[in-house]
Amino acid sequence: MKLTDSQEEYLKTIYLLEKNNKKVRVTDIANRLKITKPSVNKAIKILKEIGLINYEIYGDISLTEEGGNEAKNIIKRQDILEMFLEEVLEIDEKQAIEEAKAMKHAISEETAKKLDSYITEVLNLGDLDCNYDANSEKCRKCVKITAKNRMKQKRRQSC
């Protein structure tokens, strides 16, 4: 199933709010995305119909297992793109973040996997001796720092 860009943003937002607040309400999503509550209501109705969220009127919103997996994939695609733009292409961090947000909607799962493999190989991230969890903000920050340091080393070696 192909989600629209806005549906992906809703899933990502619900996922992040769940991680921070545990309980997610329509108002939380509207505030985070800076949109109206009626817009959120319309979107969550569709997400519920396609089985990505659980929601009862005026109740809490939560992701189904499938919705959670989809949200994690969306976040991972953005992280991979950010790392590629920042560390491999040496694009400014702020610009890389903005462009990765836009690009994550345009690439397929297959392309994201290939980019992930490429980055892992180029930055030699396969030798990290840890219990890396792609869903952990701490782990993702650690990988970015490791990647940045390894790219600096590669650049020094090539000079």
Stockholm file with secondary structure:
# STOCKHOLM 1.0

chainA/1-159         MKLTDSQEEYLKTIYLLEKNNKKVRVTDIANRLKITKPSVNKAIKILKEIGLINYEIYGDISLTEEGGNEAKNIIKRQDILEMFLEEVLEIDEKQAIEEAKAMKHAISEETAKKLDSYITEVLNLGDLDCNYDANSEKCRKCVKITAKNRMKQKRRQSC
#=GR chainA/1-159 SS CCCCHHHHHHHHHHHHHHHHHSCBCHHHHHHHHTCCHHHHHHHHHHHHHTTSEEECTTSCEEECHHHHHHHHHHHHHHHHHHHIIIIISCCCHHHHHHHHHHHTTTSCHHHHHHHHHHHHHHTTGGGCCSCCCTTCHHHHHHHHHHHHHHHHHHHHHHC
#=GC SS_cons         CCCCHHHHHHHHHHHHHHHHHSCBCHHHHHHHHTCCHHHHHHHHHHHHHTTSEEECTTSCEEECHHHHHHHHHHHHHHHHHHHIIIIISCCCHHHHHHHHHHHTTTSCHHHHHHHHHHHHHHTTGGGCCSCCCTTCHHHHHHHHHHHHHHHHHHHHHHC
//
